[in-house]
Amino acid sequence: MTTKDPAAAATDEPADSENKSLNFKVSSDFKKQFKGFAVAQGITMTELLKEGFGLSRKMRQK
């Protein structure tokens, strides 16, 4: 049985695809909250972003 990366599964992205940078600015308070939440969940900020995107996309496609 193979285990697929949950962040990749949320975005239908192959786990081994080439990584690209996203560049955008957020407030320092948002960044602290985002990073703190990711750390508390034991995941990276990238994984949290991908998971959030996957959930938002799923919700909005209804």
CHARMM internal coordinates of N, CA and C (Angstrom, degrees):
IC EDIT
DIST 1 N 1 CA 1.4556
DIST 1 CA 1 C 1.5201
ANGL 1 N 1 CA 1 C 108.50
DIST 1 C 2 N 1.3291
ANGL 1 CA 1 C 2 N 117.74
DIHE 1 N 1 CA 1 C 2 N 131.22
DIST 2 N 2 CA 1.4532
ANGL 1 C 2 N 2 CA 120.68
DIHE 1 CA 1 C 2 N 2 CA 178.60
DIST 2 CA 2 C 1.5162
ANGL 2 N 2 CA 2 C 110.06
DIHE 1 C 2 N 2 CA 2 C -99.85
DIST 2 C 3 N 1.3247
ANGL 2 CA 2 C 3 N 115.89
DIHE 2 N 2 CA 2 C 3 N 144.19
DIST 3 N 3 CA 1.4517
ANGL 2 C 3 N 3 CA 121.23
DIHE 2 CA 2 C 3 N 3 CA 178.21
DIST 3 CA 3 C 1.5119
ANGL 3 N 3 CA 3 C 108.63
DIHE 2 C 3 N 3 CA 3 C -104.26
DIST 3 C 4 N 1.3036
ANGL 3 CA 3 C 4 N 116.47
DIHE 3 N 3 CA 3 C 4 N 123.88
DIST 4 N 4 CA 1.4587
ANGL 3 C 4 N 4 CA 121.77
DIHE 3 CA 3 C 4 N 4 CA 179.94
DIST 4 CA 4 C 1.5215
ANGL 4 N 4 CA 4 C 109.11
DIHE 3 C 4 N 4 CA 4 C -91.36
DIST 4 C 5 N 1.3136
ANGL 4 CA 4 C 5 N 116.58
DIHE 4 N 4 CA 4 C 5 N 142.72
DIST 5 N 5 CA 1.4534
ANGL 4 C 5 N 5 CA 123.33
DIHE 4 CA 4 C 5 N 5 CA 177.20
DIST 5 CA 5 C 1.5266
ANGL 5 N 5 CA 5 C 108.73
DIHE 4 C 5 N 5 CA 5 C -57.30
DIST 5 C 6 N 1.3642
ANGL 5 CA 5 C 6 N 119.79
DIHE 5 N 5 CA 5 C 6 N 121.44
DIST 6 N 6 CA 1.4614
ANGL 5 C 6 N 6 CA 120.78
DIHE 5 CA 5 C 6 N 6 CA -177.05
DIST 6 CA 6 C 1.5246
ANGL 6 N 6 CA 6 C 112.93
DIHE 5 C 6 N 6 CA 6 C -61.77
DIST 6 C 7 N 1.3261
ANGL 6 CA 6 C 7 N 118.08
DIHE 6 N 6 CA 6 C 7 N -34.29
DIST 7 N 7 CA 1.4634
ANGL 6 C 7 N 7 CA 120.12
DIHE 6 CA 6 C 7 N 7 CA 178.21
DIST 7 CA 7 C 1.5242
ANGL 7 N 7 CA 7 C 110.21
DIHE 6 C 7 N 7 CA 7 C -67.13
DIST 7 C 8 N 1.3200
ANGL 7 CA 7 C 8 N 116.70
DIHE 7 N 7 CA 7 C 8 N -40.86
DIST 8 N 8 CA 1.4635
ANGL 7 C 8 N 8 CA 120.41
DIHE 7 CA 7 C 8 N 8 CA 177.89
DIST 8 CA 8 C 1.5183
ANGL 8 N 8 CA 8 C 109.93
DIHE 7 C 8 N 8 CA 8 C -66.57
DIST 8 C 9 N 1.3197
ANGL 8 CA 8 C 9 N 117.39
DIHE 8 N 8 CA 8 C 9 N -38.78
DIST 9 N 9 CA 1.4605
ANGL 8 C 9 N 9 CA 121.08
DIHE 8 CA 8 C 9 N 9 CA 179.80
DIST 9 CA 9 C 1.5252
ANGL 9 N 9 CA 9 C 110.58
DIHE 8 C 9 N 9 CA 9 C -62.93
DIST 9 C 10 N 1.3244
ANGL 9 CA 9 C 10 N 117.06
DIHE 9 N 9 CA 9 C 10 N -36.65
DIST 10 N 10 CA 1.4611
ANGL 9 C 10 N 10 CA 120.50
DIHE 9 CA 9 C 10 N 10 CA -178.39
DIST 10 CA 10 C 1.5166
ANGL 10 N 10 CA 10 C 112.26
DIHE 9 C 10 N 10 CA 10 C -66.57
DIST 10 C 11 N 1.3256
ANGL 10 CA 10 C 11 N 117.43
DIHE 10 N 10 CA 10 C 11 N -25.24
DIST 11 N 11 CA 1.4600
ANGL 10 C 11 N 11 CA 120.41
DIHE 10 CA 10 C 11 N 11 CA -177.80
DIST 11 CA 11 C 1.5222
ANGL 11 N 11 CA 11 C 112.26
DIHE 10 C 11 N 11 CA 11 C -113.05
DIST 11 C 12 N 1.3141
ANGL 11 CA 11 C 12 N 117.97
DIHE 11 N 11 CA 11 C 12 N 6.13
DIST 12 N 12 CA 1.4637
ANGL 11 C 12 N 12 CA 123.31
DIHE 11 CA 11 C 12 N 12 CA -176.40
DIST 12 CA 12 C 1.5238
ANGL 12 N 12 CA 12 C 111.29
DIHE 11 C 12 N 12 CA 12 C 56.29
DIST 12 C 13 N 1.3190
ANGL 12 CA 12 C 13 N 116.40
DIHE 12 N 12 CA 12 C 13 N 34.28
DIST 13 N 13 CA 1.4582
ANGL 12 C 13 N 13 CA 122.64
DIHE 12 CA 12 C 13 N 13 CA -179.03
DIST 13 CA 13 C 1.5233
ANGL 13 N 13 CA 13 C 108.96
DIHE 12 C 13 N 13 CA 13 C -103.18
DIST 13 C 14 N 1.3268
ANGL 13 CA 13 C 14 N 118.08
DIHE 13 N 13 CA 13 C 14 N 133.21
DIST 14 N 14 CA 1.4632
ANGL 13 C 14 N 14 CA 118.96
DIHE 13 CA 13 C 14 N 14 CA 175.75
DIST 14 CA 14 C 1.5283
ANGL 14 N 14 CA 14 C 110.55
DIHE 13 C 14 N 14 CA 14 C -58.97
DIST 14 C 15 N 1.3214
ANGL 14 CA 14 C 15 N 117.38
DIHE 14 N 14 CA 14 C 15 N 139.35
DIST 15 N 15 CA 1.4576
ANGL 14 C 15 N 15 CA 121.64
DIHE 14 CA 14 C 15 N 15 CA -176.58
DIST 15 CA 15 C 1.5222
ANGL 15 N 15 CA 15 C 112.39
DIHE 14 C 15 N 15 CA 15 C -62.03
DIST 15 C 16 N 1.3276
ANGL 15 CA 15 C 16 N 118.78
DIHE 15 N 15 CA 15 C 16 N -26.54
DIST 16 N 16 CA 1.4587
ANGL 15 C 16 N 16 CA 121.28
DIHE 15 CA 15 C 16 N 16 CA -175.29
DIST 16 CA 16 C 1.5318
ANGL 16 N 16 CA 16 C 112.74
DIHE 15 C 16 N 16 CA 16 C -102.43
DIST 16 C 17 N 1.3328
ANGL 16 CA 16 C 17 N 118.42
DIHE 16 N 16 CA 16 C 17 N 18.34
DIST 17 N 17 CA 1.4576
ANGL 16 C 17 N 17 CA 119.87
DIHE 16 CA 16 C 17 N 17 CA -179.20
DIST 17 CA 17 C 1.5259
ANGL 17 N 17 CA 17 C 110.58
DIHE 16 C 17 N 17 CA 17 C -71.44
DIST 17 C 18 N 1.3197
ANGL 17 CA 17 C 18 N 116.00
DIHE 17 N 17 CA 17 C 18 N 157.04
DIST 18 N 18 CA 1.4594
ANGL 17 C 18 N 18 CA 121.83
DIHE 17 CA 17 C 18 N 18 CA -179.82
DIST 18 CA 18 C 1.5323
ANGL 18 N 18 CA 18 C 109.74
DIHE 17 C 18 N 18 CA 18 C -67.34
DIST 18 C 19 N 1.3240
ANGL 18 CA 18 C 19 N 116.46
DIHE 18 N 18 CA 18 C 19 N 134.98
DIST 19 N 19 CA 1.4640
ANGL 18 C 19 N 19 CA 121.10
DIHE 18 CA 18 C 19 N 19 CA 179.84
DIST 19 CA 19 C 1.5223
ANGL 19 N 19 CA 19 C 111.00
DIHE 18 C 19 N 19 CA 19 C -83.80
DIST 19 C 20 N 1.3052
ANGL 19 CA 19 C 20 N 116.32
DIHE 19 N 19 CA 19 C 20 N 140.56
DIST 20 N 20 CA 1.4638
ANGL 19 C 20 N 20 CA 124.36
DIHE 19 CA 19 C 20 N 20 CA 176.19
DIST 20 CA 20 C 1.5223
ANGL 20 N 20 CA 20 C 108.03
DIHE 19 C 20 N 20 CA 20 C -125.20
DIST 20 C 21 N 1.3171
ANGL 20 CA 20 C 21 N 116.59
DIHE 20 N 20 CA 20 C 21 N 155.93
DIST 21 N 21 CA 1.4629
ANGL 20 C 21 N 21 CA 121.70
DIHE 20 CA 20 C 21 N 21 CA 179.14
DIST 21 CA 21 C 1.5217
ANGL 21 N 21 CA 21 C 111.00
DIHE 20 C 21 N 21 CA 21 C -84.90
DIST 21 C 22 N 1.3281
ANGL 21 CA 21 C 22 N 115.61
DIHE 21 N 21 CA 21 C 22 N 144.09
DIST 22 N 22 CA 1.4607
ANGL 21 C 22 N 22 CA 122.59
DIHE 21 CA 21 C 22 N 22 CA 167.79
DIST 22 CA 22 C 1.5225
ANGL 22 N 22 CA 22 C 105.26
DIHE 21 C 22 N 22 CA 22 C -110.93
DIST 22 C 23 N 1.2972
ANGL 22 CA 22 C 23 N 117.03
DIHE 22 N 22 CA 22 C 23 N 130.35
DIST 23 N 23 CA 1.4588
ANGL 22 C 23 N 23 CA 120.19
DIHE 22 CA 22 C 23 N 23 CA -179.00
DIST 23 CA 23 C 1.5168
ANGL 23 N 23 CA 23 C 110.42
DIHE 22 C 23 N 23 CA 23 C -120.82
DIST 23 C 24 N 1.3162
ANGL 23 CA 23 C 24 N 116.47
DIHE 23 N 23 CA 23 C 24 N 112.57
DIST 24 N 24 CA 1.4506
ANGL 23 C 24 N 24 CA 122.01
DIHE 23 CA 23 C 24 N 24 CA 174.20
DIST 24 CA 24 C 1.5103
ANGL 24 N 24 CA 24 C 108.31
DIHE 23 C 24 N 24 CA 24 C -154.90
DIST 24 C 25 N 1.3002
ANGL 24 CA 24 C 25 N 116.38
DIHE 24 N 24 CA 24 C 25 N 159.04
DIST 25 N 25 CA 1.4523
ANGL 24 C 25 N 25 CA 121.60
DIHE 24 CA 24 C 25 N 25 CA -176.63
DIST 25 CA 25 C 1.5238
ANGL 25 N 25 CA 25 C 110.59
DIHE 24 C 25 N 25 CA 25 C -105.94
DIST 25 C 26 N 1.3243
ANGL 25 CA 25 C 26 N 114.52
DIHE 25 N 25 CA 25 C 26 N 142.74
DIST 26 N 26 CA 1.4557
ANGL 25 C 26 N 26 CA 122.64
DIHE 25 CA 25 C 26 N 26 CA 173.76
DIST 26 CA 26 C 1.5224
ANGL 26 N 26 CA 26 C 107.04
DIHE 25 C 26 N 26 CA 26 C -133.26
DIST 26 C 27 N 1.3117
ANGL 26 CA 26 C 27 N 116.45
DIHE 26 N 26 CA 26 C 27 N 164.53
DIST 27 N 27 CA 1.4639
ANGL 26 C 27 N 27 CA 119.27
DIHE 26 CA 26 C 27 N 27 CA 178.97
DIST 27 CA 27 C 1.5327
ANGL 27 N 27 CA 27 C 109.67
DIHE 26 C 27 N 27 CA 27 C -67.86
DIST 27 C 28 N 1.3123
ANGL 27 CA 27 C 28 N 116.16
DIHE 27 N 27 CA 27 C 28 N 155.86
DIST 28 N 28 CA 1.4686
ANGL 27 C 28 N 28 CA 119.77
DIHE 27 CA 27 C 28 N 28 CA 179.81
DIST 28 CA 28 C 1.5265
ANGL 28 N 28 CA 28 C 110.61
DIHE 27 C 28 N 28 CA 28 C -63.54
DIST 28 C 29 N 1.3440
ANGL 28 CA 28 C 29 N 117.40
DIHE 28 N 28 CA 28 C 29 N -33.25
DIST 29 N 29 CA 1.4604
ANGL 28 C 29 N 29 CA 120.23
DIHE 28 CA 28 C 29 N 29 CA 177.95
DIST 29 CA 29 C 1.5290
ANGL 29 N 29 CA 29 C 111.19
DIHE 28 C 29 N 29 CA 29 C -65.67
DIST 29 C 30 N 1.3481
ANGL 29 CA 29 C 30 N 116.65
DIHE 29 N 29 CA 29 C 30 N -43.24
DIST 30 N 30 CA 1.4636
ANGL 29 C 30 N 30 CA 119.87
DIHE 29 CA 29 C 30 N 30 CA 177.97
DIST 30 CA 30 C 1.5239
ANGL 30 N 30 CA 30 C 110.22
DIHE 29 C 30 N 30 CA 30 C -61.63
DIST 30 C 31 N 1.3205
ANGL 30 CA 30 C 31 N 116.53
DIHE 30 N 30 CA 30 C 31 N -43.81
DIST 31 N 31 CA 1.4658
ANGL 30 C 31 N 31 CA 120.13
DIHE 30 CA 30 C 31 N 31 CA -179.45
DIST 31 CA 31 C 1.5270
ANGL 31 N 31 CA 31 C 110.95
DIHE 30 C 31 N 31 CA 31 C -60.48
DIST 31 C 32 N 1.3375
ANGL 31 CA 31 C 32 N 117.30
DIHE 31 N 31 CA 31 C 32 N -43.76
DIST 32 N 32 CA 1.4695
ANGL 31 C 32 N 32 CA 120.75
DIHE 31 CA 31 C 32 N 32 CA 178.63
DIST 32 CA 32 C 1.5228
ANGL 32 N 32 CA 32 C 111.06
DIHE 31 C 32 N 32 CA 32 C -60.74
DIST 32 C 33 N 1.3408
ANGL 32 CA 32 C 33 N 115.97
DIHE 32 N 32 CA 32 C 33 N -44.47
DIST 33 N 33 CA 1.4672
ANGL 32 C 33 N 33 CA 120.08
DIHE 32 CA 32 C 33 N 33 CA 179.60
DIST 33 CA 33 C 1.5225
ANGL 33 N 33 CA 33 C 111.53
DIHE 32 C 33 N 33 CA 33 C -64.91
DIST 33 C 34 N 1.3320
ANGL 33 CA 33 C 34 N 116.09
DIHE 33 N 33 CA 33 C 34 N -44.40
DIST 34 N 34 CA 1.4614
ANGL 33 C 34 N 34 CA 121.53
DIHE 33 CA 33 C 34 N 34 CA -178.43
DIST 34 CA 34 C 1.5247
ANGL 34 N 34 CA 34 C 110.40
DIHE 33 C 34 N 34 CA 34 C -62.55
DIST 34 C 35 N 1.3299
ANGL 34 CA 34 C 35 N 115.95
DIHE 34 N 34 CA 34 C 35 N -49.39
DIST 35 N 35 CA 1.4645
ANGL 34 C 35 N 35 CA 120.44
DIHE 34 CA 34 C 35 N 35 CA -179.24
DIST 35 CA 35 C 1.5326
ANGL 35 N 35 CA 35 C 110.54
DIHE 34 C 35 N 35 CA 35 C -65.02
DIST 35 C 36 N 1.3331
ANGL 35 CA 35 C 36 N 117.01
DIHE 35 N 35 CA 35 C 36 N -43.06
DIST 36 N 36 CA 1.4621
ANGL 35 C 36 N 36 CA 120.56
DIHE 35 CA 35 C 36 N 36 CA 178.70
DIST 36 CA 36 C 1.5174
ANGL 36 N 36 CA 36 C 112.34
DIHE 35 C 36 N 36 CA 36 C -60.13
DIST 36 C 37 N 1.3336
ANGL 36 CA 36 C 37 N 116.57
DIHE 36 N 36 CA 36 C 37 N -41.36
DIST 37 N 37 CA 1.4614
ANGL 36 C 37 N 37 CA 120.29
DIHE 36 CA 36 C 37 N 37 CA 178.89
DIST 37 CA 37 C 1.5193
ANGL 37 N 37 CA 37 C 110.87
DIHE 36 C 37 N 37 CA 37 C -65.94
DIST 37 C 38 N 1.3373
ANGL 37 CA 37 C 38 N 116.40
DIHE 37 N 37 CA 37 C 38 N -43.37
DIST 38 N 38 CA 1.4646
ANGL 37 C 38 N 38 CA 119.98
DIHE 37 CA 37 C 38 N 38 CA 179.08
DIST 38 CA 38 C 1.5269
ANGL 38 N 38 CA 38 C 110.55
DIHE 37 C 38 N 38 CA 38 C -60.56
DIST 38 C 39 N 1.3242
ANGL 38 CA 38 C 39 N 116.91
DIHE 38 N 38 CA 38 C 39 N -45.73
DIST 39 N 39 CA 1.4713
ANGL 38 C 39 N 39 CA 120.83
DIHE 38 CA 38 C 39 N 39 CA 179.26
DIST 39 CA 39 C 1.5282
ANGL 39 N 39 CA 39 C 110.39
DIHE 38 C 39 N 39 CA 39 C -61.23
DIST 39 C 40 N 1.3265
ANGL 39 CA 39 C 40 N 116.79
DIHE 39 N 39 CA 39 C 40 N -44.08
DIST 40 N 40 CA 1.4669
ANGL 39 C 40 N 40 CA 120.81
DIHE 39 CA 39 C 40 N 40 CA -179.80
DIST 40 CA 40 C 1.5245
ANGL 40 N 40 CA 40 C 111.68
DIHE 39 C 40 N 40 CA 40 C -61.83
DIST 40 C 41 N 1.3483
ANGL 40 CA 40 C 41 N 116.76
DIHE 40 N 40 CA 40 C 41 N -30.37
DIST 41 N 41 CA 1.4620
ANGL 40 C 41 N 41 CA 120.95
DIHE 40 CA 40 C 41 N 41 CA 179.41
DIST 41 CA 41 C 1.5182
ANGL 41 N 41 CA 41 C 112.22
DIHE 40 C 41 N 41 CA 41 C -87.26
DIST 41 C 42 N 1.3356
ANGL 41 CA 41 C 42 N 117.02
DIHE 41 N 41 CA 41 C 42 N -8.19
DIST 42 N 42 CA 1.4670
ANGL 41 C 42 N 42 CA 120.99
DIHE 41 CA 41 C 42 N 42 CA -179.79
DIST 42 CA 42 C 1.5153
ANGL 42 N 42 CA 42 C 112.89
DIHE 41 C 42 N 42 CA 42 C 75.24
DIST 42 C 43 N 1.3316
ANGL 42 CA 42 C 43 N 116.71
DIHE 42 N 42 CA 42 C 43 N 29.25
DIST 43 N 43 CA 1.4620
ANGL 42 C 43 N 43 CA 120.92
DIHE 42 CA 42 C 43 N 43 CA 179.51
DIST 43 CA 43 C 1.5272
ANGL 43 N 43 CA 43 C 109.00
DIHE 42 C 43 N 43 CA 43 C -128.64
DIST 43 C 44 N 1.3271
ANGL 43 CA 43 C 44 N 116.07
DIHE 43 N 43 CA 43 C 44 N 166.39
DIST 44 N 44 CA 1.4563
ANGL 43 C 44 N 44 CA 120.10
DIHE 43 CA 43 C 44 N 44 CA 177.20
DIST 44 CA 44 C 1.5208
ANGL 44 N 44 CA 44 C 109.91
DIHE 43 C 44 N 44 CA 44 C -81.89
DIST 44 C 45 N 1.3206
ANGL 44 CA 44 C 45 N 115.25
DIHE 44 N 44 CA 44 C 45 N 163.48
DIST 45 N 45 CA 1.4598
ANGL 44 C 45 N 45 CA 119.68
DIHE 44 CA 44 C 45 N 45 CA 176.05
DIST 45 CA 45 C 1.5258
ANGL 45 N 45 CA 45 C 110.30
DIHE 44 C 45 N 45 CA 45 C -63.11
DIST 45 C 46 N 1.3149
ANGL 45 CA 45 C 46 N 117.26
DIHE 45 N 45 CA 45 C 46 N -34.93
DIST 46 N 46 CA 1.4654
ANGL 45 C 46 N 46 CA 120.87
DIHE 45 CA 45 C 46 N 46 CA 177.68
DIST 46 CA 46 C 1.5254
ANGL 46 N 46 CA 46 C 110.48
DIHE 45 C 46 N 46 CA 46 C -63.73
DIST 46 C 47 N 1.3225
ANGL 46 CA 46 C 47 N 116.59
DIHE 46 N 46 CA 46 C 47 N -44.40
DIST 47 N 47 CA 1.4707
ANGL 46 C 47 N 47 CA 119.75
DIHE 46 CA 46 C 47 N 47 CA 178.53
DIST 47 CA 47 C 1.5224
ANGL 47 N 47 CA 47 C 110.66
DIHE 46 C 47 N 47 CA 47 C -62.25
DIST 47 C 48 N 1.3394
ANGL 47 CA 47 C 48 N 117.14
DIHE 47 N 47 CA 47 C 48 N -40.52
DIST 48 N 48 CA 1.4615
ANGL 47 C 48 N 48 CA 120.86
DIHE 47 CA 47 C 48 N 48 CA 178.75
DIST 48 CA 48 C 1.5225
ANGL 48 N 48 CA 48 C 111.10
DIHE 47 C 48 N 48 CA 48 C -64.20
DIST 48 C 49 N 1.3218
ANGL 48 CA 48 C 49 N 117.16
DIHE 48 N 48 CA 48 C 49 N -42.71
DIST 49 N 49 CA 1.4596
ANGL 48 C 49 N 49 CA 120.91
DIHE 48 CA 48 C 49 N 49 CA 178.35
DIST 49 CA 49 C 1.5217
ANGL 49 N 49 CA 49 C 111.12
DIHE 48 C 49 N 49 CA 49 C -62.23
DIST 49 C 50 N 1.3230
ANGL 49 CA 49 C 50 N 117.15
DIHE 49 N 49 CA 49 C 50 N -45.98
DIST 50 N 50 CA 1.4671
ANGL 49 C 50 N 50 CA 120.96
DIHE 49 CA 49 C 50 N 50 CA -179.91
DIST 50 CA 50 C 1.5249
ANGL 50 N 50 CA 50 C 111.28
DIHE 49 C 50 N 50 CA 50 C -64.27
DIST 50 C 51 N 1.3239
ANGL 50 CA 50 C 51 N 116.54
DIHE 50 N 50 CA 50 C 51 N -40.74
DIST 51 N 51 CA 1.4624
ANGL 50 C 51 N 51 CA 119.91
DIHE 50 CA 50 C 51 N 51 CA 179.19
DIST 51 CA 51 C 1.5222
ANGL 51 N 51 CA 51 C 110.19
DIHE 50 C 51 N 51 CA 51 C -65.04
DIST 51 C 52 N 1.3286
ANGL 51 CA 51 C 52 N 116.78
DIHE 51 N 51 CA 51 C 52 N -44.90
DIST 52 N 52 CA 1.4584
ANGL 51 C 52 N 52 CA 120.91
DIHE 51 CA 51 C 52 N 52 CA 179.21
DIST 52 CA 52 C 1.5199
ANGL 52 N 52 CA 52 C 111.72
DIHE 51 C 52 N 52 CA 52 C -62.17
DIST 52 C 53 N 1.3273
ANGL 52 CA 52 C 53 N 116.57
DIHE 52 N 52 CA 52 C 53 N -41.28
DIST 53 N 53 CA 1.4669
ANGL 52 C 53 N 53 CA 120.55
DIHE 52 CA 52 C 53 N 53 CA 177.65
DIST 53 CA 53 C 1.5259
ANGL 53 N 53 CA 53 C 110.38
DIHE 52 C 53 N 53 CA 53 C -62.70
DIST 53 C 54 N 1.3166
ANGL 53 CA 53 C 54 N 116.27
DIHE 53 N 53 CA 53 C 54 N -44.43
DIST 54 N 54 CA 1.4646
ANGL 53 C 54 N 54 CA 120.02
DIHE 53 CA 53 C 54 N 54 CA 179.92
DIST 54 CA 54 C 1.5169
ANGL 54 N 54 CA 54 C 111.80
DIHE 53 C 54 N 54 CA 54 C -61.28
DIST 54 C 55 N 1.3336
ANGL 54 CA 54 C 55 N 116.60
DIHE 54 N 54 CA 54 C 55 N -42.70
DIST 55 N 55 CA 1.4674
ANGL 54 C 55 N 55 CA 120.42
DIHE 54 CA 54 C 55 N 55 CA 179.30
DIST 55 CA 55 C 1.5241
ANGL 55 N 55 CA 55 C 111.23
DIHE 54 C 55 N 55 CA 55 C -67.06
DIST 55 C 56 N 1.3295
ANGL 55 CA 55 C 56 N 117.34
DIHE 55 N 55 CA 55 C 56 N -41.88
DIST 56 N 56 CA 1.4628
ANGL 55 C 56 N 56 CA 120.93
DIHE 55 CA 55 C 56 N 56 CA 179.63
DIST 56 CA 56 C 1.5220
ANGL 56 N 56 CA 56 C 110.85
DIHE 55 C 56 N 56 CA 56 C -64.22
DIST 56 C 57 N 1.3130
ANGL 56 CA 56 C 57 N 115.93
DIHE 56 N 56 CA 56 C 57 N -44.42
DIST 57 N 57 CA 1.4635
ANGL 56 C 57 N 57 CA 120.22
DIHE 56 CA 56 C 57 N 57 CA 179.84
DIST 57 CA 57 C 1.5227
ANGL 57 N 57 CA 57 C 110.64
DIHE 56 C 57 N 57 CA 57 C -62.29
DIST 57 C 58 N 1.3186
ANGL 57 CA 57 C 58 N 116.63
DIHE 57 N 57 CA 57 C 58 N -42.78
DIST 58 N 58 CA 1.4665
ANGL 57 C 58 N 58 CA 121.09
DIHE 57 CA 57 C 58 N 58 CA 179.56
DIST 58 CA 58 C 1.5305
ANGL 58 N 58 CA 58 C 110.47
DIHE 57 C 58 N 58 CA 58 C -62.67
DIST 58 C 59 N 1.3300
ANGL 58 CA 58 C 59 N 116.90
DIHE 58 N 58 CA 58 C 59 N -43.68
DIST 59 N 59 CA 1.4602
ANGL 58 C 59 N 59 CA 121.84
DIHE 58 CA 58 C 59 N 59 CA -178.84
DIST 59 CA 59 C 1.5254
ANGL 59 N 59 CA 59 C 111.12
DIHE 58 C 59 N 59 CA 59 C -65.30
DIST 59 C 60 N 1.3134
ANGL 59 CA 59 C 60 N 118.20
DIHE 59 N 59 CA 59 C 60 N -40.06
DIST 60 N 60 CA 1.4581
ANGL 59 C 60 N 60 CA 122.33
DIHE 59 CA 59 C 60 N 60 CA -174.91
DIST 60 CA 60 C 1.5205
ANGL 60 N 60 CA 60 C 113.14
DIHE 59 C 60 N 60 CA 60 C -79.38
DIST 60 C 61 N 1.3210
ANGL 60 CA 60 C 61 N 118.67
DIHE 60 N 60 CA 60 C 61 N -14.66
DIST 61 N 61 CA 1.4716
ANGL 60 C 61 N 61 CA 121.52
DIHE 60 CA 60 C 61 N 61 CA -179.80
DIST 61 CA 61 C 1.5232
ANGL 61 N 61 CA 61 C 112.40
DIHE 60 C 61 N 61 CA 61 C -84.21
DIST 61 C 62 N 1.2991
ANGL 61 CA 61 C 62 N 118.27
DIHE 61 N 61 CA 61 C 62 N -0.40
DIST 62 N 62 CA 1.4650
ANGL 61 C 62 N 62 CA 120.92
DIHE 61 CA 61 C 62 N 62 CA -179.17
DIST 62 CA 62 C 1.5027
ANGL 62 N 62 CA 62 C 111.95
DIHE 61 C 62 N 62 CA 62 C -76.14
END
COOR INIT
IC SEED 1 N 1 CA 1 C
IC BUILD
